[in-house]
Amino acid sequence: MNEKQFDKVKNGKGFIAALDQSGGSTPKALAAYGILEDTYANEDEMFTLVHDMRTRIITSPAFDAKHILGAILFEQTMDREIEGLYTADYLAEKKGIVPFLKIDKGLAEEANGVQLMKPITDLDKLLQRANERNIFGTKMRSVIKEANEKGIRDVVDQQFEVGKQIIAAGLIPIIEPEVDINSADKKACEELLKHEIQKHLDQLQDNENVMLKLTIPTEANLYKELIDHPRVVRVVALSGGYSKDDANEKLKENEGLIASFSRALSQELNANQTDDEFNNALEKAVKSIYEASI
């Protein structure tokens, strides 16, 4: 465990940038960036283009440690280089930003109003590689759509079960049970979710720490007890489909909750922008999300 990075993530001012679009969401991310599917012939070309996009974001002067605590990477991004360094090393050494890794393999089919994670069959090997690449922590996502007690319990049980494997490998897990912002039962989902998370947090040992990544709650400060829990390093919020402005406004209502935005961070960026246009757009987004987070 890198104690300097731990202190930055726990006590620093700023937010976590989510740069972890994976196979399924990459075409959508590229399209939003101005690169349409007919411009690449196969998956290899697609992933090269998205790495170029992420490289442009990470190397921008607007992407700095003054505003950004950490960045979540996709597995392929971890194994690629920026200016001769593996991406995590570039983030840590050149930018002073803490690297995280998305480890889930996507979502299972919906059952009991939720989507669990698909099995992570190579988890031990992946965590070993993450340690070799100097990754600090991991992230894994499930989705909750209905206020179904069994479904929500299953989501949280699965998240913490995998989370304990991650802790045993010396990494900090970001547990992400996303509540769909379009759920008709969003508030009820969040109350059930908080209860289940709290049960698991109370069962952790003194040397077992987690982060939480949650949808911004309908009721402001609903998650304050989770934020203050001694086993929680930090609670971060996903933008969940809200626009940057909406996500920022909702975030400001929640004391101690900081952003971990993906689409809201990059929505004004375009492949055809000049470097000045790109850097200015990114700087504006970074500063607005930072202000909402502090």
C-alpha positions as CSV (number, residue, x, y, z in Angstrom):
1,M,0.0,0.0,0.0
2,N,1.4,3.4,-1.0
3,E,0.8,5.5,2.1
4,K,1.3,8.8,0.3
5,Q,-1.3,7.9,-2.3
6,F,-3.7,6.6,0.5
7,D,-3.4,10.0,2.3
8,K,-4.0,11.9,-0.9
9,V,-7.2,9.9,-1.8
10,K,-8.5,10.0,1.8
11,N,-7.8,13.6,2.7
12,G,-7.0,15.5,-0.6
13,K,-9.2,18.1,-2.2
14,G,-10.5,17.2,-5.7
15,F,-12.2,14.3,-7.6
16,I,-11.6,11.0,-9.3
17,A,-11.6,11.1,-13.1
18,A,-13.3,8.0,-14.7
19,L,-11.5,7.1,-17.9
20,D,-12.5,3.5,-17.9
21,Q,-15.0,3.0,-20.8
22,S,-14.6,-0.7,-21.8
23,G,-15.4,-2.8,-24.9
24,G,-19.2,-2.2,-24.8
25,S,-19.2,1.5,-24.0
26,T,-16.1,2.5,-26.1
27,P,-18.0,3.1,-29.4
28,K,-20.4,5.4,-27.6
29,A,-17.5,7.3,-25.9
30,L,-15.7,7.7,-29.2
31,A,-18.8,8.9,-31.0
32,A,-19.3,11.5,-28.3
33,Y,-15.7,12.5,-29.0
34,G,-16.4,12.9,-32.7
35,I,-15.0,9.6,-33.9
36,L,-17.8,7.5,-35.6
37,E,-17.8,3.7,-36.0
38,D,-17.1,3.9,-39.7
39,T,-13.7,5.4,-39.1
40,Y,-12.2,2.2,-37.6
41,A,-12.2,-1.3,-39.0
42,N,-11.8,-3.5,-35.9
43,E,-11.5,-3.7,-32.2
44,D,-7.7,-3.1,-32.2
45,E,-8.1,0.1,-34.1
46,M,-11.0,1.2,-31.8
47,F,-8.9,0.7,-28.7
48,T,-6.0,2.5,-30.2
49,L,-8.2,5.5,-30.9
50,V,-9.7,5.5,-27.4
51,H,-6.2,5.3,-25.9
52,D,-5.2,8.3,-28.0
53,M,-8.3,10.1,-26.6
54,R,-7.3,9.2,-23.0
55,T,-3.7,10.1,-23.7
56,R,-4.8,13.6,-24.9
57,I,-6.8,14.0,-21.7
58,I,-4.1,12.8,-19.3
59,T,-1.3,14.8,-20.9
60,S,-3.3,18.0,-21.0
61,P,-2.1,20.7,-18.6
62,A,-5.7,20.9,-17.4
63,F,-5.5,17.4,-16.1
64,D,-3.6,18.1,-12.9
65,A,-3.1,17.0,-9.3
66,K,-4.3,20.3,-8.0
67,H,-7.9,19.3,-9.0
68,I,-7.7,15.6,-9.6
69,L,-6.9,13.0,-6.9
70,G,-7.1,9.8,-9.0
71,A,-8.0,8.4,-12.4
72,I,-9.8,5.1,-13.1
73,L,-8.3,3.1,-16.1
74,F,-9.6,0.4,-18.3
75,E,-7.5,-2.8,-18.4
76,Q,-6.1,-2.1,-21.9
77,T,-5.2,1.4,-20.8
78,M,-3.2,0.0,-17.9
79,D,-1.1,-2.1,-20.3
80,R,-0.5,0.7,-22.8
81,E,2.1,3.5,-22.5
82,I,2.1,7.3,-22.5
83,E,5.3,8.9,-23.4
84,G,7.3,5.7,-22.7
85,L,5.8,5.0,-19.3
86,Y,2.9,2.6,-18.5
87,T,-0.2,4.7,-18.0
88,A,-0.3,4.3,-14.2
89,D,3.3,5.2,-13.8
90,Y,2.8,8.3,-16.0
91,L,-0.2,9.3,-13.9
92,A,1.7,8.8,-10.6
93,E,5.2,10.1,-11.6
94,K,4.5,12.8,-14.1
95,K,1.1,14.0,-12.8
96,G,0.9,13.1,-9.1
97,I,-2.5,11.4,-9.7
98,V,-3.4,8.1,-8.1
99,P,-4.2,5.2,-10.6
100,F,-7.2,2.9,-10.2
101,L,-8.2,0.0,-12.5
102,K,-11.7,-1.1,-13.6
103,I,-11.8,-4.9,-13.0
104,D,-15.3,-6.0,-13.7
105,K,-16.2,-7.9,-16.9
106,G,-19.6,-6.2,-17.4
107,L,-23.1,-6.9,-16.2
108,A,-25.2,-10.1,-16.0
109,E,-28.8,-10.2,-17.2
110,E,-31.3,-8.5,-14.9
111,A,-32.8,-10.5,-12.1
112,N,-34.7,-9.4,-9.0
113,G,-34.5,-5.8,-10.2
114,V,-30.7,-5.7,-10.4
115,Q,-27.8,-6.6,-12.6
116,L,-25.0,-8.4,-10.8
117,M,-21.4,-8.4,-12.1
118,K,-20.5,-11.2,-14.5
119,P,-17.9,-13.6,-12.9
120,I,-14.4,-12.2,-12.9
121,T,-12.7,-15.5,-13.8
122,D,-9.1,-14.3,-13.9
123,L,-9.3,-12.0,-10.8
124,D,-6.1,-13.2,-9.0
125,K,-4.0,-12.8,-12.2
126,L,-5.5,-9.4,-12.9
127,L,-4.8,-8.2,-9.4
128,Q,-1.2,-9.5,-9.6
129,R,-0.8,-7.5,-12.9
130,A,-2.4,-4.5,-11.3
131,N,0.3,-4.6,-8.5
132,E,3.0,-5.0,-11.1
133,R,1.7,-1.9,-12.9
134,N,1.6,0.1,-9.7
135,I,-2.2,0.4,-9.5
136,F,-3.5,1.7,-6.1
137,G,-7.1,0.5,-6.2
138,T,-9.8,-1.1,-8.3
139,K,-13.4,-0.4,-9.4
140,M,-16.3,-2.7,-10.1
141,R,-19.9,-1.9,-11.1
142,S,-23.3,-3.4,-10.5
143,V,-26.6,-1.8,-11.3
144,I,-29.8,-1.5,-9.2
145,K,-33.1,-0.7,-11.0
146,E,-35.8,-1.7,-8.5
147,A,-36.3,-1.5,-4.7
148,N,-36.0,-5.3,-4.5
149,E,-34.5,-6.3,-1.1
150,K,-33.1,-9.6,-2.3
151,G,-31.7,-8.1,-5.4
152,I,-30.0,-5.3,-3.6
153,R,-28.7,-7.7,-0.9
154,D,-27.2,-9.9,-3.6
155,V,-25.5,-6.9,-5.3
156,V,-23.9,-5.7,-2.0
157,D,-22.9,-9.3,-1.0
158,Q,-21.2,-9.9,-4.3
159,Q,-19.4,-6.5,-4.2
160,F,-18.0,-7.0,-0.7
161,E,-17.1,-10.7,-1.4
162,V,-14.9,-9.6,-4.4
163,G,-13.8,-6.5,-2.4
164,K,-12.2,-8.8,0.2
165,Q,-10.1,-10.5,-2.5
166,I,-8.9,-7.1,-3.6
167,I,-8.0,-6.0,-0.1
168,A,-6.1,-9.3,0.4
169,A,-4.1,-8.4,-2.7
170,G,-3.0,-5.1,-1.1
171,L,-5.3,-2.9,-3.1
172,I,-8.3,-0.6,-2.2
173,P,-11.6,-1.6,-3.9
174,I,-14.0,1.0,-5.1
175,I,-17.4,-0.7,-4.6
176,E,-19.9,0.6,-7.1
177,P,-23.5,-0.5,-6.8
178,E,-25.0,2.1,-9.1
179,V,-28.7,3.0,-8.7
180,D,-30.2,3.8,-12.1
181,I,-31.2,7.5,-12.1
182,N,-34.3,6.5,-14.1
183,S,-35.5,4.0,-11.5
184,A,-39.1,4.7,-10.4
185,D,-38.0,3.6,-7.0
186,K,-34.7,5.5,-6.8
187,K,-35.1,6.9,-3.3
188,A,-36.3,3.5,-1.9
189,C,-33.4,1.7,-3.7
190,E,-31.0,4.1,-2.0
191,E,-32.3,3.5,1.5
192,L,-32.1,-0.3,1.1
193,L,-28.7,0.0,-0.4
194,K,-27.4,2.2,2.4
195,H,-28.6,-0.3,5.0
196,E,-26.9,-3.3,3.2
197,I,-23.6,-1.4,2.8
198,Q,-23.6,-0.4,6.4
199,K,-24.0,-4.0,7.5
200,H,-21.0,-5.0,5.5
201,L,-18.9,-2.0,6.6
202,D,-19.5,-2.9,10.2
203,Q,-18.2,-6.4,9.6
204,L,-14.8,-5.3,8.2
205,Q,-11.6,-5.6,10.2
206,D,-9.6,-2.6,11.2
207,N,-7.1,-3.2,8.4
208,E,-9.8,-3.6,5.7
209,N,-10.7,-0.4,3.9
210,V,-12.9,0.3,0.9
211,M,-14.1,3.2,-1.2
212,L,-17.7,3.5,-2.4
213,K,-18.9,4.9,-5.7
214,L,-22.6,5.7,-5.5
215,T,-25.3,7.5,-7.6
216,I,-25.9,11.0,-6.2
217,P,-28.8,10.3,-3.8
218,T,-32.3,11.7,-4.1
219,E,-32.2,12.8,-0.5
220,A,-29.3,15.1,0.1
221,N,-26.7,13.8,2.6
222,L,-28.3,10.3,2.8
223,Y,-24.8,8.7,2.6
224,K,-23.2,11.0,5.3
225,E,-22.9,8.0,7.7
226,L,-21.1,6.0,5.1
227,I,-18.8,8.9,4.3
228,D,-17.9,9.1,8.0
229,H,-17.5,5.3,8.6
230,P,-14.0,4.5,9.8
231,R,-13.6,1.7,7.2
232,V,-14.4,4.0,4.3
233,V,-11.5,5.8,2.6
234,R,-13.8,8.0,0.4
235,V,-17.2,8.1,-1.1
236,V,-17.3,9.2,-4.7
237,A,-20.3,9.9,-6.9
238,L,-20.9,8.8,-10.5
239,S,-22.7,11.2,-12.9
240,G,-25.0,8.3,-14.0
241,G,-26.3,10.0,-17.1
242,Y,-26.9,13.4,-15.7
243,S,-25.4,16.3,-17.6
244,K,-22.2,17.9,-16.1
245,D,-24.2,20.9,-14.9
246,D,-27.0,18.8,-13.3
247,A,-24.5,16.4,-11.8
248,N,-22.5,19.3,-10.3
249,E,-25.5,20.9,-8.8
250,K,-26.8,17.7,-7.2
251,L,-23.3,16.9,-5.9
252,K,-23.0,20.3,-4.2
253,E,-25.9,19.4,-2.0
254,N,-24.0,16.4,-0.4
255,E,-21.4,17.2,2.2
256,G,-18.2,15.1,1.8
257,L,-19.3,13.5,-1.4
258,I,-16.8,14.0,-4.3
259,A,-17.2,13.3,-8.0
260,S,-16.0,10.4,-10.1
261,F,-17.4,11.5,-13.4
262,S,-16.9,10.0,-16.8
263,R,-19.2,11.4,-19.4
264,A,-19.7,14.6,-17.5
265,L,-15.9,15.2,-17.6
266,S,-15.5,14.6,-21.3
267,Q,-18.8,15.8,-22.8
268,E,-17.4,19.0,-24.2
269,L,-14.3,17.4,-25.7
270,N,-13.9,16.6,-29.5
271,A,-11.3,15.0,-31.6
272,N,-11.4,18.0,-34.0
273,Q,-10.7,20.6,-31.5
274,T,-7.3,22.4,-31.6
275,D,-5.1,21.8,-28.6
276,D,-6.0,25.2,-27.2
277,E,-9.8,24.5,-27.7
278,F,-9.4,21.0,-26.2
279,N,-7.4,22.2,-23.2
280,N,-9.7,25.1,-22.5
281,A,-12.8,22.8,-22.6
282,L,-11.2,20.3,-20.3
283,E,-10.0,23.0,-17.9
284,K,-13.5,24.3,-17.7
285,A,-14.9,20.9,-17.0
286,V,-12.2,20.0,-14.4
287,K,-12.6,23.2,-12.5
288,S,-16.4,23.0,-12.4
289,I,-16.3,19.4,-11.1
290,Y,-13.6,20.3,-8.6
291,E,-15.7,23.2,-7.2
292,A,-18.7,20.9,-6.9
293,S,-16.6,18.3,-5.1
294,I,-15.1,20.7,-2.5
